[in-house]
Structures are given as structure tokens and as C-alpha cells.
Amino acid sequence: MSRLFLLRHAKAEWAEPGQRDFDRALSPWGVEEARAMGAAMAARGLTPQRVICSTAARARQTMDAINQAHDLSSVTEFEQNLYGTDAPGYLEVAARSGFNGDLMLVGHNPMLEDVAVALAAEGEAEAIEHLNMGFRTAGLAIIALDGPMGAVETARGRLEVYLTPADL
């Protein structure tokens, strides 16, 4: 069985005049959100075996902050396509990874929310309701898939966990 971890980047600063969205940095609050999520993941034993992270500054900085509490740097790679693609593109990145196990995608909304809602056919009702209210910054959804990661584009799953910084 494969599990797909979906982590939204933490709270970012607003863009400065002339600054590209891609280059927006985390706010000080965002750094704290990400550190807290990393600590919560470590404390709960939520450890993906592989991480694919968007190359946008705020996603990379989210992983840097998570790694301070829960070092995943040795299993992390960066993927440009997670910045500019849509929800089906996220599923394609996961399927194309060729990885069967616990895979985490670190990226952006609304794509992560769309993927989570589409895959989470089942799960604890309160967690699904919480997720349906919006995928919060530094939020983490973990979905157990009914098949291998290579078939994620047509898979259904069960929402095992939905954590936000407000839950920590």
C-alpha cells in the first residue's frame, strides 16, 4: 500500500512590487508554522520515505524549516513542475516518480486541495470536513491509496490524517 503525503507551503510574504510570485519568501510566522509541523510530524512518526518539493522559494523554505525538526533532506528532490501545473499535474508527478511507499509532495494551493479532495473518498468524517473547509498553509494531508503510486491518477484513497498548525 502506498501513502501520499500532501504538504502545503507555509505562510508566505506578499510579493514586493516587481517581484515574481515564484520568489516570494516565507513570513516569520510561516517559518514558525513549518517548524511546528516538522516537530509534529516527527513526534507522530509521520515520515515519508521520499519527498518531491516545488522549486518555488516558499516551498523550499518550508522544507528547510521542517528539516530543522524532522530532517528529510536526504530523501528530498525538487521539481519545477509542481509550481506551475494543475492538480492532474501533481498526480502525474507522483505517478511518474515510480515510487511505491510513503511519498510527500510539497506544493501549492489550489492544486493540493484539489488532489486531496479527489483522492480522499473515505476517512474520518471530521478530518474530511476540516479538509473541505480549505487546505491551510503548512497543512498536511496523508492519504492511503488503494493501489500503487504509479496508479495514483485513477486511485481512490482514505484520508488518514489532516493536520494544520492550528491543531498542533
Secondary structure, DSSP 8 states (H G I E B T S, - for coil): --EEEEEE---B----TT--GGG--B-HHHHHHHHHHHHHHHHTT---SEEEEE-SHHHHHHHHHHHHHS--GGGEEEETHHHH--HHHHHHHHHHTT--SEEEEEE-TTHHHHHHHHHEEEE-HHHHHHHHT---TT-EEEEEESS-GGGGGG--EEEEEEE-GGG-
